[in-house]
Amino acid sequence: MFTPGESILLRGLDEWQQVTDAKPVLVVQDDAALIALWLPLGAPTMKPVLIDHTPGTPRRWEPGTWHLEASV
């Protein structure tokens, strides 16, 4: 468990266990009943971007077809 006020990196994982997004958050509460996190306004985050995607076609989120970049 984390301590309230502690800064951690929240990472989203896909089915291949690759990081799909990353957000620096502060722990508000972490116990058996609740996990509450706060993402400060304007905090830098990372988002997935497809390497070669034609708008209007299905997105294929497979290993090697995307990368993470800064999100604003």
Helices and strands as residue ranges (DSSP letters): E 7-13, E 19-30, E 35-38, E 45-50, E 66-71
